[in-house]
Amino acid sequence: MEKVEAVDIRLKNYLKLAGYEKWARSYATVNRGWTLTSNIAESINEVLVLARELPIYDFLEEVRLLFAKWNCENRQQASYTFTPLIGKFYNILKENEALCTHVTVVPATEYVYTVHKK
């Protein structure tokens, strides 16, 4: 919790307010087996087996790094994909392209933009 507090005291307060039993297995009041998962959750769990033993802050950092890596790999793979869209989705794309000519896009940060209708 000291690491969490060093990053953002609000996060520490949020985790305390939520209750340790909701996010820390060692404080769980019931033994649910933690089995209500989807296939993607199973894939992520498989990769994070060792990370689950870490303190919460270090665990979250491992998750962030994993998702960043996967996102980068998927983006790179997608950039080399040149498959034409089927009719339905091509029409949606063309419609959105026409609609976007009537908006102004203003950057708010490097990754966030505000879109205003003209």
N, C-alpha and C positions, 0 to 999 in steps of 0.2 A: 504494500500500500504506500510505502514511502516513495517508491519510483513513480507510482501513479500520481501522488500528490506533487512531486517535483515537476511533472509535466503540466498538470491542470488540477487544481484543488476542486474544481466543480465536478470532475469525473469521480474523484474519491468520494465526495459528498453524495453523488448520485448512486454509486455502488453501495454505500452504506445505507442510504435511504431505501434502496430496492431490497436490501436484505441479503446477507451472505448466503442464505439457504437457496436463493434463486440462481446464483451464478457460481457458487463454489461447492463442489461435490462433497467436500469434507464436512460442510455444514448442512447438507441436504437432510430434510426431515423424513423423507420417504426414499425407498430404494426402488426406483422405477426401472432400473436396468438401462436407462438411456438408449432405448431401442426405437423410438419413434423418429425414424430418419428416412430421407429420400436417397436415391442413388447418388446424387451429387454430394450429399452430406457424407455418405459412406466413402466416396472418393477422397474428399477433403480429410475425413477422419483417418483414413489409411496413410495419407502423407504426413499428418501431424501427430503420429503416434508418440514420437519422442518429445515433441514440443508440449504435449499435455502435462508433462511432469514439471514444466517451468512455472514460475510465479506468473500471475495474470498479466502483468505488463509485458514481460518477455514473451509470453505466449501470443499476445495480441500483435506484438512486433513481428513474430514469425508468420502469423497469418497475413499481415499486411505485405510482407516481403513475398510470400507465396503467391498471393493474388496479383501483385505487381508483375511478378515473373510470368505467370500464366497470361495475364493481359497483354504483355509485351509480345510473347510468343504467338498468341492468337492474332494480334494486330498485324504482325509481320507476315504470318501465313495468309491472312485475308488480303493483304496488299498485293499478293501475287495471284489472286483469284480473279479471273475475268470471265465468269459465267454469266450469260445473259439472263435477265429476269423473265419469269413467265408473265403472260399477259396481264393478269390481275395486279401483280405487284409493280409491273412496269407502268401501268396506268396510274396507280397511286403515286408513284414517284414523279411522273409527269405532272400530275395535278398539284403536288406539293411544290414542284419547281415553279409552276405558274403562280401559285399563291405567294411564294417567297419573294417575288418581284415587287410585292406591295408592302414590304416590311423593311425596317431599318435595324441593323444589328450593331449594338454598341458594346465593346468589350468592357467588362467590369473588373475581371482579373485575367490572368493568363489562360485560365480554363473555363471561366464563367462569362456568359454573354447575356445581355438584355436585349430582347426583341420587341420592337415597337411597330405597331401598324401605322402605315403612312396615311 
